[in-house]
Amino acid sequence: MKHIDDQAINNPLSKEDLRKQFIEQTERLGLKHTFTFDEAWEIAQEIRKKQEYRRQITELHEQLESEGGMVGEELHKANPTKHTFAGGCYVREIYNPANMLLVTKIHKVDHPYFLMSGKMSILTEDGIVDIEAPHHGVTKAGTKRVIYTHEPCTFVTVHATDKKTPEEVEEEVIAKSFNDEAVCLDEIQSLTEKLGLNVELTKKK
C-alpha cells in the first residue's frame, strides 16, 4: 500500500495507465465490480476537488483569524443569533450585516436552511453561488462555506434534536475538523451509493 500511496503522490499515473492497471488487476484477482473504471475515475476526481477545496477554505479561515478578522464575542455581537426550541427542533436565526465576509463552521448533519431576507454570495466546492431571499435549500454534511453578504441578511437553519441548549446542539451538529467520523461516514456512504455498492455504515452515538 505504501508503494501505491507514494506513486499516487510523487508519480501519478495518467487516466489511460490507470485504466490499464484497473483492467489487469481486475482480471488477475478475478474481481467482479458493480462499477466501471470511468465511474471510479469520476469519483476519484470528485474526491480530489473536495480535498483541495477543503485545504484552501481551511487556510483562508486561519488567515482571516490571524490577520485580525472578527472572532469569538466580537463576531457574535456583530452577527446576533436567536435560538428557538420547539417540537423536537432547534431553530437558529442569525442576522448578518451587509458587506461581511464570513467563514462558517463545518456541518456534520444534513439540515434545511432558509434565507429570509437579503442577498449573499456563497463559495462552494462547485464555485460561487448567488442567492437572494426568499430562498431555501439543504446543507449537506461536510459543508463549510465562505459567505459574502451584499445586503443585511437573516439566515435560518433548522435541526432535529432532543438537546435543550444551543451549546449541546452545536456539539451534536458541528464538526471540529473535516476528519470528524460523522463527516467521513456520510461521504463514504454517498460515494458507495454513487458506485452502486450496498454498504451500511453505522455512526457512533
C-alpha positions as CSV (number, residue, x, y, z in Angstrom):
1,M,0.0,0.0,0.0
2,K,2.9,2.4,0.8
3,H,4.2,1.9,-2.8
4,I,0.8,2.8,-4.2
5,D,0.5,5.9,-1.9
6,D,4.0,7.1,-2.9
7,Q,3.2,6.6,-6.6
8,A,-0.1,8.5,-6.3
9,I,1.7,11.5,-4.7
10,N,5.1,11.5,-6.5
11,N,4.4,10.0,-9.9
12,P,0.7,9.8,-10.5
13,L,-0.4,7.6,-13.5
14,S,-2.4,9.0,-16.4
15,K,-6.0,8.1,-16.8
16,E,-5.2,5.6,-19.5
17,D,-2.4,4.0,-17.5
18,L,-4.8,3.7,-14.5
19,R,-7.5,2.2,-16.8
20,K,-4.9,-0.5,-18.0
21,Q,-3.9,-1.2,-14.4
22,F,-7.6,-1.4,-13.3
23,I,-8.3,-4.0,-16.0
24,E,-5.2,-6.0,-15.4
25,Q,-5.7,-6.2,-11.6
26,T,-9.4,-7.0,-12.0
27,E,-8.6,-9.9,-14.3
28,R,-5.6,-11.1,-12.2
29,L,-7.6,-11.1,-9.0
30,G,-10.8,-12.4,-10.6
31,L,-12.8,-9.4,-9.3
32,K,-16.4,-8.5,-10.2
33,H,-17.2,-4.8,-9.9
34,T,-20.6,-3.2,-9.7
35,F,-19.0,-0.1,-11.3
36,T,-16.9,0.8,-14.4
37,F,-13.5,2.3,-14.4
38,D,-14.9,5.6,-15.7
39,E,-17.3,5.7,-12.8
40,A,-14.5,5.1,-10.3
41,W,-12.4,7.7,-12.1
42,E,-15.2,10.3,-11.8
43,I,-15.5,9.6,-8.0
44,A,-11.7,10.0,-7.6
45,Q,-11.8,13.4,-9.4
46,E,-14.6,14.4,-7.1
47,I,-12.6,13.5,-4.0
48,R,-9.6,15.4,-5.2
49,K,-11.7,18.5,-5.9
50,K,-13.3,18.2,-2.5
51,Q,-9.9,17.8,-0.7
52,E,-8.4,20.8,-2.5
53,Y,-11.4,23.0,-1.7
54,R,-11.2,22.0,2.0
55,R,-7.5,22.7,2.1
56,Q,-8.0,26.1,0.7
57,I,-11.0,27.1,2.8
58,T,-9.2,25.9,6.0
59,E,-6.2,28.1,5.1
60,L,-8.4,31.1,4.3
61,H,-10.2,30.7,7.7
62,E,-6.9,30.5,9.5
63,Q,-5.5,33.5,7.6
64,L,-8.6,35.7,8.4
65,E,-8.3,34.8,12.1
66,S,-4.6,35.5,12.2
67,E,-4.9,38.8,10.4
68,G,-7.4,40.5,12.6
69,G,-10.7,39.0,11.4
70,M,-13.6,39.1,13.8
71,V,-13.7,36.1,16.1
72,G,-15.4,35.0,19.3
73,E,-17.6,37.5,21.2
74,E,-16.8,40.3,18.7
75,L,-18.2,38.2,15.9
76,H,-21.3,37.2,17.8
77,K,-22.1,40.8,18.7
78,A,-21.9,41.8,15.0
79,N,-24.0,38.8,13.9
80,P,-26.6,38.4,16.7
81,T,-28.3,35.0,16.9
82,K,-31.8,34.0,18.1
83,H,-32.4,30.4,19.4
84,T,-35.8,28.7,19.5
85,F,-36.7,25.1,20.6
86,A,-40.0,23.6,19.5
87,G,-41.4,20.2,18.6
88,G,-38.1,18.4,18.7
89,C,-36.4,21.0,16.6
90,Y,-33.8,23.7,17.2
91,V,-34.2,26.8,15.1
92,R,-31.2,29.1,14.7
93,E,-31.8,32.5,13.3
94,I,-28.7,34.7,12.6
95,Y,-28.5,38.3,11.4
96,N,-25.6,39.2,9.2
97,P,-24.8,42.9,8.3
98,A,-24.1,43.9,4.8
99,N,-20.6,43.7,3.3
100,M,-19.4,41.0,5.7
101,L,-17.1,38.1,4.7
102,L,-17.9,35.1,6.9
103,V,-16.4,31.6,7.1
104,T,-18.8,29.0,8.6
105,K,-18.1,26.1,10.8
106,I,-18.1,22.5,9.5
107,H,-21.6,20.9,9.5
108,K,-21.8,17.2,10.2
109,V,-25.5,16.7,9.8
110,D,-27.8,17.4,6.8
111,H,-30.3,20.1,7.6
112,P,-32.5,22.7,5.9
113,Y,-31.6,26.4,5.7
114,F,-33.7,29.4,4.8
115,L,-32.5,32.9,3.6
116,M,-35.4,35.0,4.9
117,S,-34.0,38.4,3.8
118,G,-31.1,39.8,1.9
119,K,-28.7,38.7,-0.7
120,M,-25.4,36.8,-0.4
121,S,-22.7,35.1,-2.5
122,I,-21.5,31.7,-1.2
123,L,-18.3,30.0,-2.2
124,T,-18.8,26.2,-2.6
125,E,-16.8,23.3,-3.9
126,D,-18.6,23.9,-7.3
127,G,-17.9,27.7,-7.4
128,I,-19.7,30.8,-6.3
129,V,-23.5,30.7,-5.9
130,D,-25.6,33.8,-5.5
131,I,-28.8,33.5,-3.5
132,E,-31.5,36.1,-2.7
133,A,-34.4,35.9,-0.3
134,P,-36.7,34.2,-0.2
135,H,-34.6,31.1,-0.7
136,H,-34.2,27.7,0.9
137,G,-32.0,24.6,0.5
138,V,-30.3,21.8,2.3
139,T,-26.9,21.9,3.9
140,K,-25.1,18.6,3.4
141,A,-22.8,17.0,6.0
142,G,-19.2,18.1,5.5
143,T,-20.2,21.6,4.3
144,K,-18.0,24.6,5.2
145,R,-18.9,27.9,3.4
146,V,-17.4,31.3,2.6
147,I,-20.2,33.9,2.6
148,Y,-20.2,37.5,1.4
149,T,-23.3,39.5,2.3
150,H,-24.3,42.1,-0.3
151,E,-27.2,43.3,1.9
152,P,-28.2,42.7,5.5
153,C,-29.3,39.1,5.7
154,T,-31.4,36.9,8.0
155,F,-30.4,33.3,7.7
156,V,-32.2,30.4,9.5
157,T,-31.2,26.8,10.0
158,V,-33.4,24.0,11.5
159,H,-32.0,20.9,13.3
160,A,-34.0,17.9,14.5
161,T,-32.7,17.3,18.0
162,D,-33.6,16.3,21.6
163,K,-31.0,18.6,23.0
164,K,-32.1,21.5,25.2
165,T,-29.4,24.2,24.8
166,P,-27.6,25.8,21.8
167,E,-24.3,24.6,23.2
168,E,-25.5,21.0,23.2
169,V,-26.9,21.3,19.7
170,E,-23.6,22.7,18.4
171,E,-21.7,19.8,19.9
172,E,-24.1,17.4,18.1
173,V,-24.1,19.1,14.6
174,I,-20.8,20.9,14.2
175,A,-17.6,19.1,13.4
176,K,-14.2,20.3,14.8
177,S,-12.4,19.2,11.6
178,F,-13.0,17.5,8.2
179,N,-11.7,14.3,9.8
180,D,-14.7,14.0,12.1
181,E,-16.1,10.5,11.9
182,A,-19.7,11.6,11.1
183,V,-18.5,13.7,8.1
184,C,-16.3,10.9,6.8
185,L,-19.0,8.2,7.1
186,D,-21.6,10.3,5.3
187,E,-19.2,10.9,2.5
188,I,-18.3,7.2,2.2
189,Q,-22.0,6.3,2.2
190,S,-22.6,8.9,-0.6
191,L,-19.7,7.6,-2.7
192,T,-20.7,3.9,-2.3
193,E,-24.3,4.8,-3.4
194,K,-22.9,6.5,-6.5
195,L,-20.9,3.4,-7.3
196,G,-24.0,1.2,-6.7
197,L,-22.5,-0.6,-3.7
198,N,-24.7,-1.8,-0.9
199,V,-22.8,-0.8,2.2
200,E,-24.4,0.0,5.5
201,L,-22.3,2.3,7.8
202,T,-23.1,2.9,11.4
203,K,-22.2,6.1,13.3
204,K,-21.2,6.1,16.9
205,K,-23.7,7.7,19.2
